[in-house]
C-alpha cells in the first residue's frame, strides 16, 4: 500500500517498485525488493523525482547488490542507464535543458506540454510516448492535475554542432539565452 504525507500530492501516491532477481544460493528467482519510493522534491513547485534503478555501465550484472540513490536531480551515468519517474505539479514548468542520454518516456497520468528550443510544442497525454534524443527541451504542466512521466534513460554520445563541437548538457543555460522564464 502506498504512503502519503503532507508534502506529497495525495492524488498519486508513492511509486511502488517490485524487484525480481536471482538467488545465487538457491538458483531460483526471488523477489528481492517490494517497497514504495518516496520522491525527492525539487524546486519551487516540488517536482518529484523517484529513481528506481541506476547502473554505471551497460550491460549490467544482474547479481550486483541493489544500488542506493542520492536525493538529487537524477542524471544518467555517462556509460549507464537510469529508470525514474518525475511528478510535475499543476501549473509547474522546468527550465530549458538538454541531457546526454536518449530518454524513453511514458506519460502515466495527466498531460504535459513539451517545448523544444526551436519553439515547436506538443501536448503529450496519459498513455502516449516520447523518445527524446538529446533535444534541448522544457516541460510545462498547464493542467490542474499532477502529470507523472516514467523515464528509461540510456547514456548517449553528445550531439555535435556544425563546427564539430559537442553540445553538452545545458544545465538550464539555454533558457536564459532565449529569455524564457519558467514558473
C-alpha positions as CSV (number, residue, x, y, z in Angstrom):
1,X,0.0,0.0,0.0
2,X,1.3,3.5,-0.8
3,X,2.2,6.0,1.8
4,X,1.0,9.6,1.9
5,X,2.4,12.7,3.7
6,X,1.6,16.4,3.8
7,X,4.3,17.2,1.2
8,X,3.2,14.6,-1.3
9,X,0.4,15.0,-3.8
10,X,-2.2,12.7,-2.4
11,X,-3.8,12.0,-5.8
12,X,-0.9,9.8,-7.0
13,X,0.8,8.1,-4.0
14,X,4.4,6.9,-4.0
15,X,5.5,4.7,-6.8
16,X,5.8,1.1,-5.8
17,X,8.8,-0.9,-7.0
18,X,8.9,-4.7,-7.1
19,X,12.3,-6.2,-7.9
20,X,12.6,-9.8,-9.2
21,X,16.1,-11.2,-9.3
22,X,18.2,-14.4,-8.9
23,X,19.3,-16.0,-5.7
24,X,22.8,-17.5,-6.1
25,X,22.2,-19.7,-3.1
26,X,19.1,-21.4,-4.3
27,X,19.5,-20.6,-8.1
28,X,15.8,-19.7,-8.1
29,X,14.2,-16.4,-9.0
30,X,13.1,-14.4,-6.0
31,X,11.5,-11.1,-5.1
32,X,14.4,-9.1,-3.8
33,X,12.5,-5.9,-3.0
34,X,9.0,-4.6,-2.8
35,X,8.7,-1.1,-1.5
36,X,7.3,2.4,-2.2
37,X,9.8,5.1,-3.4
38,X,9.4,8.5,-1.8
39,X,10.2,11.1,-4.5
40,X,12.9,13.7,-3.9
41,X,11.2,17.1,-4.1
42,X,13.0,19.9,-6.0
43,X,12.3,23.5,-7.0
44,X,9.6,26.0,-6.3
45,X,6.8,23.6,-7.4
46,X,8.1,20.5,-5.6
47,X,8.7,18.5,-8.7
48,X,9.1,14.9,-7.5
49,X,11.9,12.7,-8.8
50,X,11.8,9.0,-7.8
51,X,14.7,6.9,-9.0
52,X,14.1,3.1,-9.2
53,X,17.4,2.0,-10.7
54,X,20.6,3.4,-12.0
55,X,23.6,1.5,-13.3
56,X,27.0,2.8,-14.1
57,X,27.6,0.6,-17.2
58,X,25.7,-1.5,-19.8
59,X,25.5,-4.4,-19.9
60,X,24.6,-4.7,-16.2
61,X,25.5,-7.6,-13.9
62,X,22.2,-8.8,-12.6
63,X,23.7,-10.2,-9.4
64,X,25.1,-6.9,-8.2
65,X,23.6,-5.6,-5.0
66,X,20.7,-3.2,-5.2
67,X,22.2,0.3,-5.6
68,X,21.2,3.2,-3.4
69,X,20.3,6.6,-4.9
70,X,21.1,10.0,-3.6
71,X,18.4,12.6,-3.0
72,X,19.3,14.8,-6.0
73,X,18.1,15.5,-9.5
74,X,18.7,12.3,-11.3
75,X,21.4,12.1,-14.0
76,X,22.1,9.2,-16.3
77,X,25.6,7.8,-15.6
78,X,28.0,8.5,-18.5
79,X,28.1,4.9,-19.7
80,X,25.0,3.6,-18.0
81,X,21.2,3.7,-17.6
82,X,18.6,5.1,-15.2
83,X,14.9,4.5,-14.5
84,X,12.8,7.0,-12.7
85,X,9.5,8.9,-12.6
86,X,9.0,12.6,-12.5
87,X,5.9,14.2,-11.0
88,X,5.1,17.6,-12.4
89,X,2.7,19.6,-10.2
90,X,-0.2,21.6,-11.8
91,X,1.0,24.9,-13.2
92,X,4.7,24.0,-13.0
93,X,7.4,24.0,-15.6
94,X,11.1,23.1,-15.9
95,X,13.9,25.3,-17.3
96,X,15.1,24.6,-20.8
97,X,17.7,21.8,-20.7
98,X,19.5,19.0,-22.6
99,X,20.7,15.7,-21.3
100,X,23.4,13.4,-22.5
101,X,21.0,10.5,-22.9
102,X,18.3,9.0,-25.1
103,X,15.1,9.0,-23.0
104,X,12.2,6.7,-23.5
105,X,9.2,8.4,-21.7
106,X,5.7,7.3,-21.0
107,X,3.1,9.8,-19.6
108,X,1.5,7.7,-16.9
109,X,-1.1,10.3,-15.6
110,X,-2.1,13.8,-16.6
111,X,-0.7,15.6,-19.6
112,X,2.4,17.7,-20.3
113,X,3.4,20.3,-22.9
114,X,6.9,19.5,-24.3
115,X,8.6,22.6,-25.8
116,X,11.8,22.4,-27.9
117,X,14.3,25.2,-28.2
118,X,13.1,25.8,-31.7
119,X,9.7,26.8,-30.3
120,X,8.0,23.7,-31.5
121,X,5.5,22.2,-29.0
122,X,3.4,19.1,-28.4
123,X,0.9,18.2,-25.8
124,X,1.5,14.6,-24.6
125,X,-1.3,12.8,-22.8
126,X,-1.5,9.8,-20.5
127,X,-0.7,6.6,-22.4
128,X,1.4,8.5,-25.0
129,X,5.1,8.1,-25.5
130,X,8.1,10.4,-26.1
131,X,11.5,9.4,-27.4
132,X,13.9,12.2,-26.7
133,X,17.3,12.1,-28.5
134,X,19.3,14.8,-26.8
135,X,16.8,17.5,-27.6
136,X,17.0,20.8,-25.7
137,X,13.6,20.9,-24.1
138,X,11.3,22.3,-21.5
139,X,8.3,20.8,-19.7
140,X,5.0,22.6,-18.8
141,X,2.1,21.2,-16.8
142,X,-0.6,23.6,-17.8
143,X,-3.4,21.3,-16.3
144,X,-5.0,21.2,-12.9
145,X,-3.7,17.6,-12.3
146,X,-0.3,16.1,-11.5
147,X,1.5,14.7,-14.5
148,X,3.7,11.6,-13.8
149,X,6.2,10.6,-16.5
150,X,8.1,7.3,-16.4
151,X,11.6,7.6,-17.9
152,X,14.2,5.0,-19.1
153,X,17.4,6.9,-19.9
154,X,20.4,5.4,-21.6
155,X,23.7,7.2,-21.9
156,X,24.4,8.7,-25.3
157,X,27.2,10.4,-27.1
158,X,26.9,14.2,-27.3
159,X,25.3,15.7,-30.4
160,X,27.9,17.6,-32.4
161,X,27.4,21.2,-33.6
162,X,28.0,22.2,-37.2
163,X,31.5,23.0,-36.1
164,X,32.0,19.6,-34.7
165,X,31.8,20.7,-31.0
166,X,29.8,18.6,-28.6
167,X,26.5,20.1,-27.4
168,X,26.9,19.4,-23.7
169,X,24.0,19.4,-21.1
170,X,22.9,23.0,-20.9
171,X,22.1,22.8,-17.2
172,X,19.3,25.4,-17.8
173,X,21.5,28.0,-19.6
174,X,19.7,27.9,-23.0
175,X,16.6,29.3,-21.2
176,X,18.5,32.4,-20.1
177,X,19.8,32.9,-23.6
178,X,16.3,32.7,-25.1
179,X,14.8,35.0,-22.5
180,X,12.4,32.2,-21.4
181,X,11.1,32.2,-17.9
182,X,10.0,29.1,-16.1
183,X,7.3,29.2,-13.3
